Amino acid sequence: MTLDELIEEYKQMAFICHNIDYADKKSVKRKNKAVDRMYQIVESINSKFGESGVTEFAKLIDFKQDGTDLWSSVHMLEKMSFDNQAEKKALIIIKEEAKQSLGMEYWLTSYFDKKYPAR
């Protein structure tokens, strides 16, 4: 797959996650599979396309549709090497979500604990 195809597929996976119905087991399974696929896509971009792939992927943090900005921010920080500017932008997105999401609040705490273990 090309880089563009992987990024488009990533957006499709974000769409699936965004449109989940937690009351429907099939919908939850689809979301779980989509999240797994998103991680696979991130790993593929990282390994096949290197720094240029990461740079293109980082543009997704500006793509607000279906929560793609949040998903890509989290995945980028978890799985990719990036510059300080991209990290700051991704953290702003995650911190905003953490104001209303206990899960994101925990994610942020874990991220900073791993990044700065002596704090």
MDTraj code that builds the backbone (N, CA, C; nanometers):
import mdtraj as md
import numpy as np

residues = "MET THR LEU ASP GLU LEU ILE GLU GLU TYR LYS GLN MET ALA PHE ILE CYS HIS ASN ILE ASP TYR ALA ASP LYS LYS SER VAL LYS ARG LYS ASN LYS ALA VAL ASP ARG MET TYR GLN ILE VAL GLU SER ILE ASN SER LYS PHE GLY GLU SER GLY VAL THR GLU PHE ALA LYS LEU ILE ASP PHE LYS GLN ASP GLY THR ASP LEU TRP SER SER VAL HIS MET LEU GLU LYS MET SER PHE ASP ASN GLN ALA GLU LYS LYS ALA LEU ILE ILE ILE LYS GLU GLU ALA LYS GLN SER LEU GLY MET GLU TYR TRP LEU THR SER TYR PHE ASP LYS LYS TYR PRO ALA ARG".split()
xyz = np.array([
    [0.0836, -0.1193, 0.0000],
    [0.0000, 0.0000, 0.0000],
    [0.0879, 0.1254, 0.0000],
    [0.0376, 0.2281, -0.0625],
    [0.1094, 0.3547, -0.0624],
    [0.0831, 0.4287, 0.0691],
    [0.1617, 0.5299, 0.0933],
    [0.1435, 0.6119, 0.2128],
    [0.0052, 0.6764, 0.2127],
    [-0.0348, 0.7300, 0.0983],
    [-0.1669, 0.7929, 0.0887],
    [-0.2787, 0.6934, 0.1175],
    [-0.2654, 0.5721, 0.0676],
    [-0.3667, 0.4692, 0.0925],
    [-0.3738, 0.4340, 0.2405],
    [-0.2592, 0.4240, 0.3048],
    [-0.2567, 0.3939, 0.4484],
    [-0.3217, 0.5064, 0.5290],
    [-0.2928, 0.6288, 0.4929],
    [-0.3519, 0.7418, 0.5649],
    [-0.5033, 0.7466, 0.5434],
    [-0.5481, 0.7202, 0.4225],
    [-0.6925, 0.7164, 0.3961],
    [-0.7595, 0.6031, 0.4742],
    [-0.6945, 0.4885, 0.4803],
    [-0.7500, 0.3778, 0.5572],
    [-0.7557, 0.4137, 0.7062],
    [-0.6551, 0.4822, 0.7547],
    [-0.6536, 0.5261, 0.8941],
    [-0.7764, 0.6141, 0.9223],
    [-0.8063, 0.7059, 0.8309],
    [-0.9242, 0.7920, 0.8458],
    [-1.0525, 0.7091, 0.8485],
    [-1.0572, 0.6050, 0.7666],
    [-1.1748, 0.5178, 0.7652],
    [-1.1898, 0.4450, 0.8993],
    [-1.0780, 0.4056, 0.9582],
    [-1.0822, 0.3388, 1.0885],
    [-1.1293, 0.4361, 1.1972],
    [-1.0879, 0.5611, 1.1874],
    [-1.1344, 0.6634, 1.2822],
    [-1.2855, 0.6832, 1.2686],
    [-1.3354, 0.6780, 1.1455],
    [-1.4792, 0.6892, 1.1214],
    [-1.5539, 0.5766, 1.1922],
    [-1.5034, 0.4549, 1.1813],
    [-1.5659, 0.3404, 1.2477],
    [-1.5677, 0.3624, 1.3991],
    [-1.4561, 0.4070, 1.4533],
    [-1.4472, 0.4309, 1.5982],
    [-1.5422, 0.5412, 1.6423],
    [-1.5541, 0.6420, 1.5611],
    [-1.6391, 0.7571, 1.5948],
    [-1.7874, 0.7195, 1.5959],
    [-1.8246, 0.6248, 1.5138],
    [-1.9649, 0.5885, 1.4974],
    [-2.0019, 0.4606, 1.5709],
    [-1.9389, 0.4368, 1.6830],
    [-1.9643, 0.3158, 1.7600],
    [-2.0966, 0.3261, 1.8365],
    [-2.1611, 0.2126, 1.8473],
    [-2.2801, 0.1980, 1.9308],
    [-2.2429, 0.0979, 2.0394],
    [-2.2155, 0.1475, 2.1588],
    [-2.1696, 0.0605, 2.2673],
    [-2.2746, -0.0417, 2.3106],
    [-2.3998, -0.0216, 2.2718],
    [-2.5048, -0.1175, 2.3046],
    [-2.5073, -0.2358, 2.2071],
    [-2.4329, -0.2243, 2.0995],
    [-2.4299, -0.3272, 1.9952],
    [-2.2939, -0.3972, 1.9969],
    [-2.2943, -0.5259, 2.0318],
    [-2.1683, -0.6011, 2.0416],
    [-2.0908, -0.6024, 1.9099],
    [-2.1615, -0.6107, 1.7986],
    [-2.0952, -0.6110, 1.6681],
    [-2.0245, -0.4777, 1.6435],
    [-2.0878, -0.3701, 1.6824],
    [-2.0273, -0.2380, 1.6662],
    [-1.9011, -0.2255, 1.7515],
    [-1.9069, -0.2770, 1.8724],
    [-1.7903, -0.2733, 1.9615],
    [-1.6767, -0.3566, 1.9031],
    [-1.7094, -0.4736, 1.8489],
    [-1.6062, -0.5575, 1.7858],
    [-1.5451, -0.4868, 1.6652],
    [-1.6292, -0.4209, 1.5852],
    [-1.5787, -0.3448, 1.4692],
    [-1.4829, -0.2351, 1.5158],
    [-1.5199, -0.1665, 1.6232],
    [-1.4332, -0.0608, 1.6755],
    [-1.3009, -0.1195, 1.7223],
    [-1.3053, -0.2291, 1.7950],
    [-1.1817, -0.2910, 1.8439],
    [-1.0911, -0.3332, 1.7293],
    [-1.1500, -0.3887, 1.6248],
    [-1.0716, -0.4263, 1.5066],
    [-1.0143, -0.3028, 1.4380],
    [-1.0928, -0.1959, 1.4350],
    [-1.0457, -0.0719, 1.3726],
    [-0.9269, -0.0148, 1.4492],
    [-0.9339, -0.0176, 1.5819],
    [-0.8225, 0.0332, 1.6621],
    [-0.6973, -0.0518, 1.6390],
    [-0.7147, -0.1837, 1.6358],
    [-0.6003, -0.2714, 1.6059],
    [-0.5403, -0.2372, 1.4704],
    [-0.6258, -0.2148, 1.3727],
    [-0.5776, -0.1818, 1.2387],
    [-0.5061, -0.0466, 1.2384],
    [-0.5561, 0.0478, 1.3164],
    [-0.4903, 0.1780, 1.3241],
    [-0.3471, 0.1621, 1.3741],
    [-0.3269, 0.0804, 1.4751],
    [-0.1910, 0.0560, 1.5254],
    [-0.1042, -0.0096, 1.4176],
    [-0.1618, -0.1026, 1.3418],
    [-0.0873, -0.1665, 1.2330],
    [-0.0473, -0.0637, 1.1270],
    [-0.1387, 0.0246, 1.0952],
    [-0.1107, 0.1285, 0.9959],
    [0.0028, 0.2182, 1.0439],
    [-0.0028, 0.2591, 1.1703],
    [0.1023, 0.3443, 1.2264],
    [0.2376, 0.2738, 1.2181],
    [0.2396, 0.1466, 1.2538],
    [0.3643, 0.0701, 1.2470],
    [0.4135, 0.0579, 1.1037],
    [0.3233, 0.0367, 1.0094],
    [0.3607, 0.0286, 0.8671],
    [0.4190, 0.1596, 0.8175],
    [0.3531, 0.2684, 0.8498],
    [0.4023, 0.3992, 0.8069],
    [0.5414, 0.4231, 0.8633],
    [0.5573, 0.3914, 0.9898],
    [0.6859, 0.4091, 1.0568],
    [0.7960, 0.3276, 0.9900],
    [0.7686, 0.2007, 0.9653],
    [0.8735, 0.1128, 0.9137],
    [0.8967, 0.1286, 0.7632],
    [0.7916, 0.1492, 0.6857],
    [0.8062, 0.1555, 0.5405],
    [0.8423, 0.2937, 0.4871],
    [0.7989, 0.3976, 0.5572],
    [0.8141, 0.5322, 0.5019],
    [0.9003, 0.6238, 0.5876],
    [0.9396, 0.5784, 0.7053],
    [1.0321, 0.6529, 0.7901],
    [0.9868, 0.7939, 0.8234],
    [1.0825, 0.8837, 0.8282],
    [1.0576, 1.0217, 0.8701],
    [0.9563, 1.0924, 0.7799],
    [0.9654, 1.0693, 0.6489],
    [0.8699, 1.1357, 0.5588],
    [0.7280, 1.0847, 0.5830],
    [0.7143, 0.9567, 0.6150],
    [0.5831, 0.9015, 0.6476],
    [0.5278, 0.9589, 0.7770],
    [0.6140, 0.9722, 0.8764],
    [0.5732, 1.0301, 1.0042],
    [0.5282, 1.1749, 0.9833],
    [0.6003, 1.2482, 0.9005],
    [0.5649, 1.3875, 0.8717],
    [0.4266, 1.3960, 0.8080],
    [0.3986, 1.3072, 0.7134],
    [0.2663, 1.3058, 0.6498],
    [0.1584, 1.2632, 0.7493],
    [0.1882, 1.1601, 0.8287],
    [0.0917, 1.1134, 0.9282],
    [0.0598, 1.2235, 1.0285],
    [0.1604, 1.3001, 1.0687],
    [0.1418, 1.4069, 1.1681],
    [0.0402, 1.5112, 1.1210],
    [0.0187, 1.5217, 0.9918],
    [-0.0805, 1.6166, 0.9397],
    [-0.2221, 1.5786, 0.9841],
    [-0.2409, 1.4529, 1.0217],
    [-0.3729, 1.4092, 1.0669],
    [-0.4150, 1.4760, 1.1969],
    [-0.3220, 1.5297, 1.2722],
    [-0.3624, 1.5971, 1.3964],
    [-0.4368, 1.7277, 1.3677],
    [-0.4383, 1.7690, 1.2424],
    [-0.5185, 1.8850, 1.2014],
    [-0.6530, 1.8438, 1.1413],
    [-0.6748, 1.7141, 1.1284],
    [-0.7963, 1.6617, 1.0650],
    [-0.8963, 1.6249, 1.1747],
    [-0.9898, 1.7136, 1.1995],
    [-1.0815, 1.6988, 1.3136],
    [-1.1944, 1.5985, 1.2899],
    [-1.2264, 1.5714, 1.1665],
    [-1.3393, 1.4844, 1.1344],
    [-1.3255, 1.3483, 1.2013],
    [-1.4326, 1.3033, 1.2647],
    [-1.4420, 1.1703, 1.3277],
    [-1.3392, 1.1486, 1.4377],
    [-1.2888, 1.2561, 1.4965],
    [-1.1909, 1.2421, 1.6039],
    [-1.0544, 1.1958, 1.5569],
    [-1.0301, 1.2097, 1.4271],
    [-0.9012, 1.1664, 1.3714],
    [-0.7859, 1.2417, 1.4369],
    [-0.8072, 1.3669, 1.4707],
    [-0.7017, 1.4449, 1.5360],
    [-0.6606, 1.3832, 1.6691],
    [-0.7586, 1.3381, 1.7471],
    [-0.7284, 1.2770, 1.8770],
    [-0.6620, 1.1412, 1.8602],
    [-0.7192, 1.0563, 1.7755],
    [-0.6607, 0.9234, 1.7533],
    [-0.5174, 0.9350, 1.7037],
    [-0.4957, 1.0193, 1.6041],
    [-0.3608, 1.0306, 1.5474],
    [-0.2634, 1.0918, 1.6476],
    [-0.3098, 1.1834, 1.7306],
    [-0.2233, 1.2409, 1.8340],
    [-0.1746, 1.1333, 1.9297],
    [-0.2673, 1.0521, 1.9764],
    [-0.2322, 0.9445, 2.0696],
    [-0.1380, 0.8447, 2.0030],
    [-0.1726, 0.7994, 1.8847],
    [-0.0901, 0.6986, 1.8175],
    [0.0475, 0.7523, 1.7814],
    [0.0537, 0.8772, 1.7410],
    [0.1822, 0.9372, 1.7082],
    [0.2719, 0.9410, 1.8323],
    [0.2176, 0.9857, 1.9443],
    [0.2978, 0.9961, 2.0654],
    [0.3373, 0.8595, 2.1204],
    [0.2525, 0.7614, 2.1004],
    [0.2826, 0.6269, 2.1507],
    [0.3838, 0.5528, 2.0637],
    [0.3777, 0.5709, 1.9331],
    [0.4487, 0.4797, 1.8429],
    [0.5496, 0.5421, 1.7472],
    [0.5584, 0.6742, 1.7427],
    [0.6437, 0.7369, 1.6414],
    [0.7445, 0.8323, 1.7049],
    [0.8485, 0.8609, 1.6291],
    [0.9425, 0.9676, 1.6657],
    [0.8988, 1.0923, 1.5918],
    [0.9021, 1.2054, 1.6574],
    [0.8459, 1.3270, 1.6018],
    [0.9203, 1.4466, 1.6592],
    [0.8965, 1.5635, 1.6028],
    [0.9622, 1.6844, 1.6528],
    [0.8815, 1.7445, 1.7683],
    [0.9433, 1.8382, 1.8385],
    [0.8801, 1.8997, 1.9557],
    [0.7519, 1.9737, 1.9209],
    [0.7493, 2.0367, 1.8047],
    [0.6301, 2.1105, 1.7639],
    [0.5111, 2.0157, 1.7471],
    [0.5328, 1.9022, 1.6835],
    [0.4256, 1.8040, 1.6652],
    [0.3803, 1.7497, 1.8007],
    [0.4761, 1.7247, 1.8893],
    [0.4403, 1.6751, 2.0232],
    [0.3536, 1.7778, 2.0965],
    [0.3926, 1.9024, 2.0934],
    [0.3158, 2.0066, 2.1624],
    [0.1737, 2.0154, 2.1078],
    [0.1626, 2.0116, 1.9767],
    [0.0302, 2.0210, 1.9136],
    [-0.0565, 1.9000, 1.9510],
    [0.0027, 1.7808, 1.9469],
    [-0.0705, 1.6593, 1.9832],
    [-0.1131, 1.6645, 2.1300],
    [-0.0255, 1.7118, 2.2160],
    [-0.0593, 1.7200, 2.3587],
    [-0.1705, 1.8206, 2.3857],
    [-0.1749, 1.9278, 2.3104],
    [-0.2848, 2.0245, 2.3255],
    [-0.4184, 1.9572, 2.2949],
    [-0.4217, 1.8785, 2.1883],
    [-0.5443, 1.8083, 2.1488],
    [-0.5856, 1.7093, 2.2579],
    [-0.4895, 1.6341, 2.3075],
    [-0.5190, 1.5331, 2.4096],
    [-0.5598, 1.5995, 2.5409],
    [-0.4915, 1.7075, 2.5796],
    [-0.5264, 1.7772, 2.7040],
    [-0.6677, 1.8342, 2.6974],
    [-0.7066, 1.8839, 2.5822],
    [-0.8421, 1.9360, 2.5663],
    [-0.9447, 1.8243, 2.5875],
    [-0.9179, 1.7092, 2.5289],
    [-1.0081, 1.5946, 2.5454],
    [-1.0076, 1.5461, 2.6909],
    [-0.8936, 1.5528, 2.7570],
    [-0.8810, 1.5056, 2.8957],
    [-0.9671, 1.5869, 2.9921],
    [-1.0059, 1.7073, 2.9529],
    [-1.0932, 1.7887, 3.0374],
    [-1.2293, 1.7226, 3.0578],
    [-1.2676, 1.6381, 2.9618],
    [-1.3983, 1.5734, 2.9690],
    [-1.3897, 1.4208, 2.9650],
    [-1.2683, 1.3680, 2.9631],
    [-1.2505, 1.2231, 2.9513],
    [-1.1496, 1.1740, 3.0541],
    [-1.1976, 1.0970, 3.1478],
    [-1.1096, 1.0407, 3.2495],
    [-1.0054, 0.9493, 3.1863],
    [-1.0446, 0.8771, 3.0808],
    [-0.9508, 0.7889, 3.0114],
    [-0.8332, 0.8660, 2.9530],
    [-0.8606, 0.9807, 2.8924],
    [-0.7524, 1.0623, 2.8365],
    [-0.6688, 1.1257, 2.9471],
    [-0.7325, 1.1576, 3.0584],
    [-0.6579, 1.2109, 3.1727],
    [-0.5574, 1.1064, 3.2219],
    [-0.6012, 0.9826, 3.2333],
    [-0.5115, 0.8736, 3.2732],
    [-0.4023, 0.8522, 3.1684],
    [-0.4402, 0.8600, 3.0409],
    [-0.3418, 0.8426, 2.9340],
    [-0.2316, 0.9477, 2.9467],
    [-0.2698, 1.0723, 2.9698],
    [-0.1715, 1.1806, 2.9836],
    [-0.0782, 1.1565, 3.1022],
    [-0.1353, 1.1171, 3.2144],
    [-0.0530, 1.0888, 3.3325],
    [0.0480, 0.9797, 3.3010],
    [0.0027, 0.8743, 3.2372],
    [0.0908, 0.7632, 3.2001],
    [0.1993, 0.8098, 3.1026],
    [0.1609, 0.8902, 3.0043],
    [0.2562, 0.9408, 2.9057],
    [0.3676, 1.0201, 2.9742],
    [0.3288, 1.1118, 3.0608],
    [0.4299, 1.1944, 3.1286],
    [0.5125, 1.1136, 3.2281],
    [0.4518, 1.0143, 3.2914],
    [0.5278, 0.9277, 3.3827],
    [0.6355, 0.8497, 3.3075],
    [0.6033, 0.8039, 3.1865],
    [0.7002, 0.7313, 3.1056],
    [0.8074, 0.8248, 3.0491],
    [0.7659, 0.9424, 3.0074],
    [0.8591, 1.0364, 2.9449],
    [0.9513, 1.1021, 3.0479],
    [0.8966, 1.1298, 3.1650],
    [0.9727, 1.1965, 3.2703],
    [0.9585, 1.1166, 3.4010],
    [1.0231, 1.0002, 3.4094],
    [1.0010, 0.9117, 3.5242],
    [1.0410, 0.9719, 3.6586],
    [1.1278, 1.0705, 3.6606],
    [1.1749, 1.1252, 3.7883],
    [1.0956, 1.2470, 3.8330],
    [0.9875, 1.2766, 3.7660],
    [0.9149, 1.3996, 3.8034],
    [0.8341, 1.3843, 3.9283],
])
top = md.Topology()
chain = top.add_chain()
for i, resn in enumerate(residues, 1):
    res = top.add_residue(resn, chain, resSeq=i)
    for name in ("N", "CA", "C"):
        top.add_atom(name, md.element.get_by_symbol(name[0]), res)
traj = md.Trajectory(xyz[None], top)
